[in-house]
C-alpha cells in the first residue's frame, strides 16, 4: 500500500494544476476573515445636554463637558458611510475606537451604548416601540488608547430609553453581549440600529473641577466574514510551494482566516 501511495504522489505532484487541486482537497486554507468597517467620527450624529461641546478636527471629534453630570455622545447609524448593512446584535464581532480621554474625577470614563428595538415586547419595557439601550457598565473600559467592545467580555445592562427604566433586574444586573444573547436568544436577529460612545451622567455630586473630554479618532466595527468559509491560500503561494517542494518531493520519494 505504501509503495502505491508513493507512486501516486510521484505522478501527481509535478503537475502544478494537479498539485493545487490536491492541496485544496487536503484543506490548505487560511482562516475566514472578519469584515472590518471603518467609520469617521466626524460623520456621526452629535447629541447631549448641559455643558456639552463638540470640536471637529478632520475625521476626529472631541466631545467635552464642563460638568460630568451632563451628557455628550456620538452616534453612528445606517445614515453614516460604511455603517454595516444588516448589522444585528448577533453578528457583531467587535467594536474598537481609537480615543484619548481625560477627566478631573478618577471614576469618570467613556462608555458604549448599543441601541435597538424589541418588537416582541419581551424585555419588560413600557412598549414594543420603546428604544432599548445596552449601556456599558463596568469599572474599566479603556485599555491604553483603545475603547473596545468584546462580545464575550464587555458588560452591559439593559435600559428603556423611552421610560428611563433599567430592565432585567436593574442597573446592577449586567451581562456580556453574548450573555444577553444567550438569555434572550431572539435578540440575535435584532438589528443593531445605533452605536454610540458617550461621556457624562456621573452618578454622584461634583466635588471640585468636574470636566471631562473624549477625543474619538476612529471607529471600527467588525462582523463575521460573509459566507463564513475558509479562504483558499493564495494560488501564487501554492504554486510557489509546489515549485519549491514538488520537485524535491519527487526526487525524495524513492527514499521518503441615548438620544
C-alpha positions as CSV (number, residue, x, y, z in Angstrom):
1,X,0.0,0.0,0.0
2,X,2.9,2.4,0.9
3,X,4.6,1.9,-2.5
4,X,1.3,2.5,-4.3
5,X,0.7,5.8,-2.4
6,X,4.2,7.0,-3.1
7,X,3.9,6.1,-6.8
8,X,0.6,8.1,-6.9
9,X,2.2,11.2,-5.3
10,X,5.2,10.9,-7.5
11,X,2.9,11.0,-10.6
12,X,0.6,13.8,-9.5
13,X,2.8,16.4,-7.6
14,X,4.9,17.5,-10.6
15,X,1.8,18.9,-12.2
16,X,1.2,22.4,-10.8
17,X,-2.6,22.4,-11.5
18,X,-3.0,18.9,-10.0
19,X,-0.9,19.9,-7.0
20,X,-3.1,23.0,-6.3
21,X,-6.2,20.8,-6.6
22,X,-4.7,18.2,-4.3
23,X,-3.6,20.8,-1.7
24,X,-7.1,22.3,-1.8
25,X,-8.6,18.9,-1.2
26,X,-6.5,18.2,1.8
27,X,-7.6,21.5,3.4
28,X,-4.7,24.0,3.0
29,X,-6.6,27.3,3.6
30,X,-6.4,30.4,5.6
31,X,-8.9,31.1,8.3
32,X,-12.1,33.1,7.4
33,X,-11.5,36.8,8.0
34,X,-13.9,39.3,9.7
35,X,-15.3,42.1,7.7
36,X,-14.0,45.4,9.0
37,X,-15.9,48.7,8.6
38,X,-14.1,51.9,9.3
39,X,-16.4,54.9,10.3
40,X,-15.4,58.5,10.6
41,X,-16.3,60.1,13.9
42,X,-17.0,63.5,12.2
43,X,-19.8,61.8,10.3
44,X,-21.5,60.7,13.5
45,X,-24.5,62.5,14.9
46,X,-23.7,64.7,17.9
47,X,-26.0,65.0,20.9
48,X,-26.3,65.6,24.6
49,X,-27.4,68.2,27.1
50,X,-26.0,70.8,29.5
51,X,-22.4,71.8,29.0
52,X,-21.7,69.5,26.0
53,X,-19.3,70.9,23.4
54,X,-18.1,69.2,20.2
55,X,-14.9,70.1,18.2
56,X,-14.1,68.6,14.8
57,X,-10.6,68.1,13.6
58,X,-10.6,66.3,10.2
59,X,-12.2,62.9,10.9
60,X,-11.6,63.2,14.7
61,X,-14.2,64.6,17.1
62,X,-13.7,65.8,20.7
63,X,-16.7,65.8,23.0
64,X,-16.3,67.6,26.2
65,X,-18.2,68.5,29.4
66,X,-17.7,71.2,32.0
67,X,-19.8,69.1,34.4
68,X,-19.6,65.4,34.4
69,X,-23.3,65.1,35.4
70,X,-24.2,66.4,31.9
71,X,-24.1,64.3,28.8
72,X,-22.4,64.1,25.4
73,X,-22.4,61.4,22.8
74,X,-21.5,60.5,19.2
75,X,-23.9,58.2,17.4
76,X,-23.4,56.1,14.2
77,X,-26.3,54.6,12.3
78,X,-27.2,53.4,8.8
79,X,-27.1,57.0,7.5
80,X,-23.3,57.1,8.2
81,X,-21.0,55.9,5.4
82,X,-19.6,52.4,5.9
83,X,-22.1,51.5,8.7
84,X,-22.6,47.7,8.1
85,X,-25.7,46.8,6.3
86,X,-27.8,44.2,8.2
87,X,-25.8,44.7,11.4
88,X,-27.5,42.7,14.2
89,X,-26.7,42.2,17.9
90,X,-25.9,38.6,16.9
91,X,-23.4,39.3,14.2
92,X,-21.4,42.0,15.9
93,X,-17.9,40.6,16.2
94,X,-16.2,43.6,17.8
95,X,-16.1,47.4,18.0
96,X,-12.9,49.3,18.5
97,X,-12.3,53.1,18.8
98,X,-9.0,54.9,19.0
99,X,-9.5,57.6,21.7
100,X,-7.9,60.0,24.1
101,X,-9.8,60.6,27.4
102,X,-9.2,63.0,30.3
103,X,-11.3,63.7,33.4
104,X,-11.0,65.5,36.6
105,X,-12.7,62.7,38.5
106,X,-10.9,59.4,38.6
107,X,-14.2,57.4,38.4
108,X,-15.4,59.0,35.2
109,X,-15.0,57.0,31.9
110,X,-16.4,56.8,28.4
111,X,-18.9,54.1,27.5
112,X,-20.7,52.4,24.6
113,X,-24.4,52.4,24.1
114,X,-25.9,49.9,21.6
115,X,-29.4,50.9,20.5
116,X,-32.2,48.6,19.2
117,X,-35.9,47.9,19.2
118,X,-37.6,44.8,20.6
119,X,-40.8,44.5,18.6
120,X,-41.7,41.3,20.5
121,X,-42.0,43.4,23.7
122,X,-40.2,40.6,25.6
123,X,-37.8,42.6,27.8
124,X,-40.3,44.2,30.2
125,X,-40.1,47.6,28.5
126,X,-43.0,50.0,28.6
127,X,-44.0,49.5,24.9
128,X,-42.8,47.4,22.0
129,X,-41.9,50.7,20.2
130,X,-39.5,51.8,23.0
131,X,-35.9,52.2,22.2
132,X,-33.7,49.8,24.2
133,X,-30.1,50.6,25.1
134,X,-27.4,48.2,26.1
135,X,-25.4,50.5,28.3
136,X,-21.8,49.6,29.1
137,X,-21.5,49.3,32.8
138,X,-18.2,48.2,34.3
139,X,-15.3,49.6,36.3
140,X,-12.8,49.9,33.4
141,X,-13.5,50.4,29.7
142,X,-10.2,51.8,28.4
143,X,-7.1,50.0,27.5
144,X,-4.4,52.5,26.5
145,X,-5.9,54.5,23.7
146,X,-8.5,51.8,22.8
147,X,-12.1,51.7,23.7
148,X,-13.4,48.4,22.7
149,X,-16.4,46.1,22.8
150,X,-15.7,42.4,23.2
151,X,-19.0,40.4,23.0
152,X,-17.6,37.9,25.5
153,X,-16.2,40.4,28.0
154,X,-17.7,43.8,27.9
155,X,-20.5,44.2,30.4
156,X,-23.9,45.9,29.6
157,X,-27.1,46.5,31.4
158,X,-30.5,47.0,29.6
159,X,-32.2,50.3,29.7
160,X,-35.6,51.5,28.3
161,X,-34.6,54.8,26.7
162,X,-38.3,56.0,26.5
163,X,-39.4,55.4,30.1
164,X,-36.0,55.8,31.7
165,X,-36.2,52.4,33.5
166,X,-33.5,49.7,33.8
167,X,-34.7,46.3,32.6
168,X,-33.9,42.7,33.6
169,X,-33.3,43.4,37.3
170,X,-31.9,47.0,37.3
171,X,-28.7,48.9,36.7
172,X,-26.5,46.5,38.6
173,X,-27.8,43.5,36.6
174,X,-25.1,43.3,33.9
175,X,-24.1,40.7,31.4
176,X,-21.8,40.5,28.3
177,X,-23.4,40.9,24.9
178,X,-23.1,37.2,24.3
179,X,-24.5,36.6,27.8
180,X,-27.7,38.6,27.0
181,X,-28.0,36.9,23.6
182,X,-27.9,33.5,25.4
183,X,-30.5,34.6,27.9
184,X,-32.8,36.2,25.2
185,X,-31.9,34.2,22.1
186,X,-34.4,36.2,19.9
187,X,-32.1,39.2,20.2
188,X,-29.6,37.5,17.9
189,X,-31.5,38.6,14.9
190,X,-32.5,42.1,16.1
191,X,-31.0,45.0,14.1
192,X,-28.3,47.0,15.9
193,X,-29.6,50.4,14.8
194,X,-27.1,52.7,16.5
195,X,-23.7,52.5,18.0
196,X,-22.9,55.3,20.4
197,X,-20.0,56.5,22.5
198,X,-21.0,58.7,25.5
199,X,-19.5,60.5,28.4
200,X,-21.0,62.1,31.5
201,X,-24.1,61.2,33.5
202,X,-21.9,60.7,36.6
203,X,-23.9,59.4,39.5
204,X,-22.5,61.4,42.4
205,X,-22.4,65.2,43.1
206,X,-19.5,67.1,41.6
207,X,-16.7,67.9,44.1
208,X,-14.1,70.3,42.7
209,X,-13.5,70.6,39.0
210,X,-15.6,68.0,37.1
211,X,-14.8,68.4,33.5
212,X,-14.1,65.6,31.1
213,X,-13.1,65.3,27.5
214,X,-13.0,62.4,25.0
215,X,-11.4,62.6,21.5
216,X,-12.5,59.8,19.1
217,X,-10.1,59.5,16.3
218,X,-11.6,56.5,14.6
219,X,-14.2,53.7,14.9
220,X,-14.1,50.2,13.5
221,X,-16.9,47.7,13.5
222,X,-16.3,44.1,12.7
223,X,-18.7,41.4,11.6
224,X,-18.1,37.8,10.7
225,X,-16.8,37.3,7.1
226,X,-19.8,36.9,4.7
227,X,-20.2,33.2,3.9
228,X,-18.1,32.3,7.0
229,X,-16.0,29.8,5.0
230,X,-12.2,29.5,5.0
231,X,-10.4,31.4,2.3
232,X,-8.2,29.4,0.0
233,X,-4.5,30.1,0.4
234,X,-3.2,32.3,-2.5
235,X,-2.8,30.3,-5.7
236,X,0.5,32.1,-6.2
237,X,1.7,30.9,-2.8
238,X,0.6,27.3,-3.6
239,X,2.3,27.4,-7.0
240,X,5.4,28.7,-5.2
241,X,5.3,25.9,-2.6
242,X,4.7,23.4,-5.4
243,X,7.6,24.8,-7.4
244,X,9.9,24.7,-4.4
245,X,8.8,21.5,-2.8
246,X,7.1,19.5,-5.5
247,X,10.2,18.6,-7.4
248,X,12.0,17.9,-4.1
249,X,9.3,15.5,-3.1
250,X,9.5,13.9,-6.5
251,X,13.2,13.4,-6.0
252,X,13.0,12.2,-2.4
253,X,10.1,9.8,-2.9
254,X,12.3,6.8,-3.7
255,X,13.8,7.2,-0.3
256,X,10.7,9.0,1.7
257,X,-8.8,33.1,8.4
258,X,-29.2,57.8,24.5
259,X,-30.7,60.3,22.5
